[in-house]
């Protein structure tokens, strides 16, 4: 695209991902999730200020963010999802009958997933992950080996989440 259109596109994507979509969404979802456990005097505005400060402190330095994401949040997410799946399989009641086919449900999930702009964010997270892997490997690692390691890491992560 060139320098100026490329910069404009990336800036637009970051603005859409950040202050116009993802940040307010995560704030509202977090607030609504823990609202029953919060003191009644904590208004949504004050919660947003505190939440934004915590997110800023956790992500101010890229390396700290990647460490928190990789060593803390990813295992918590994988353990939580595994627990839900196992408990759901053990204690499941009669299945809910749906008039929709599995393909219709899958297609709807794909469309709704893209609507959350997570795909745009994935491009930026991939570059962060690539740089983090590059910092961790030997300086003598070739680009081909680095790409192979990154692809393998992505496949392991995708398999775990699947």
C-alpha positions in Angstrom: 0.0 0.0 0.0 2.8 2.4 0.7 3.9 4.2 3.8 1.0 6.7 4.2 -2.0 4.4 3.3 -0.4 1.5 5.3 0.0 3.8 8.3 -3.6 5.0 7.9 -4.9 1.5 7.7 -3.0 0.3 10.8 -4.1 3.4 12.7 -7.7 2.8 11.7 -7.5 -0.8 12.8 -5.9 0.1 16.2 -8.6 2.7 16.8 -11.4 0.3 16.0 -9.8 -2.5 18.1 -9.0 -0.2 21.0 -11.1 2.8 22.1 -14.0 2.2 19.8 -14.7 -1.5 20.3 -12.6 -3.8 22.3 -11.8 -1.7 25.3 -15.3 -0.6 26.1 -16.5 -4.2 25.5 -14.0 -5.7 27.9 -14.7 -3.0 30.5 -18.5 -3.6 30.4 -18.2 -7.4 30.4 -15.8 -7.3 33.3 -18.0 -4.9 35.3 -21.2 -6.9 34.7 -19.4 -10.2 35.6 -18.1 -9.1 39.0 -20.8 -6.5 39.8 -22.5 -8.8 42.4 -19.2 -8.9 44.3 -18.4 -5.2 44.2 -19.4 -2.6 46.8 -22.6 -0.8 45.9 -20.8 2.6 46.1 -18.5 1.7 43.2 -20.1 3.3 40.2 -19.4 2.1 36.6 -17.4 5.2 35.9 -15.0 4.6 38.9 -14.8 1.0 38.0 -13.8 2.0 34.4 -11.1 4.3 35.7 -9.7 1.6 38.0 -10.0 -1.1 35.3 -8.2 1.1 32.7 -5.4 1.8 35.2 -4.9 -1.9 35.9 -4.9 -2.7 32.2 -2.4 0.1 31.5 0.0 -1.0 34.2 -0.2 -4.7 33.1 0.4 -3.8 29.4 2.7 -0.7 29.6 5.8 -2.8 28.8 5.3 -5.2 25.9 7.5 -7.9 27.5 5.6 -7.8 30.8 2.3 -8.1 28.9 3.5 -11.2 27.0 4.8 -12.8 30.2 1.4 -12.2 31.9 -0.4 -13.5 28.9 1.7 -16.5 28.4 2.5 -17.6 32.0 -0.6 -16.5 33.9 -3.7 -15.9 31.7 -3.3 -18.7 29.1 -3.0 -21.5 31.7 -6.0 -20.0 33.6 -8.0 -19.9 30.4 -7.0 -23.5 29.4 -7.8 -24.9 32.9 -11.1 -23.0 33.0 -12.2 -24.3 29.6 -11.1 -27.8 30.4 -13.0 -27.7 33.7 -16.1 -26.5 32.0 -15.9 -29.2 29.3 -15.2 -32.0 31.8 -18.0 -30.9 34.2 -20.4 -30.3 31.3 -19.7 -33.9 30.1 -20.1 -35.4 33.5 -23.1 -33.5 34.8 -24.9 -32.8 31.5 -28.7 -33.1 31.5 -30.7 -34.0 28.5 -29.3 -32.2 25.4 -31.2 -29.2 24.1 -32.8 -29.9 20.8 -32.2 -27.2 18.2 -34.0 -26.8 14.9 -30.8 -25.5 13.4 -28.2 -27.8 11.8 -24.7 -28.0 13.1 -23.5 -26.3 9.9 -25.9 -23.4 10.5 -24.7 -23.0 14.0 -21.0 -23.2 12.9 -21.6 -20.6 10.2 -23.3 -18.2 12.6 -20.5 -18.6 15.1 -17.9 -17.7 12.4 -19.9 -14.6 11.4 -20.4 -13.5 15.0 -16.7 -14.1 15.8 -15.6 -11.8 13.0 -18.1 -9.2 14.2 -16.1 -8.9 17.4 -13.0 -7.6 15.6 -10.9 -10.3 17.2 -9.5 -11.1 13.8 -8.1 -7.6 13.5 -6.5 -7.9 16.9 -5.0 -11.3 16.0 -2.8 -9.6 13.5 -1.2 -7.4 16.1 -1.0 -10.1 18.8 0.8 -12.4 16.2 3.5 -9.8 15.7 3.9 -9.5 19.5 4.1 -13.3 19.8 6.6 -13.5 17.0 8.9 -10.9 18.5 8.7 -12.6 21.9 9.7 -16.0 20.4 12.5 -14.3 18.5 13.9 -12.8 21.8 13.8 -16.2 23.5 15.6 -18.3 20.8 19.3 -18.4 20.1 20.6 -15.4 18.0 22.0 -18.1 15.6 18.5 -19.4 14.8 17.7 -19.0 11.1 14.5 -17.2 9.9 13.2 -20.5 8.5 13.6 -22.2 11.9 12.0 -19.2 13.7 9.0 -19.4 11.4 8.7 -23.1 11.9 8.9 -22.7 15.7 6.3 -19.9 15.6 3.9 -22.0 13.4 4.4 -25.0 15.7 3.6 -22.8 18.7 0.4 -21.5 17.0 -0.7 -25.0 16.2 -0.2 -26.2 19.7 -2.1 -23.2 21.1 -4.9 -23.7 18.5 -5.1 -27.5 19.3 -5.4 -26.8 23.1 -8.1 -24.2 22.6 -10.0 -26.5 20.1 
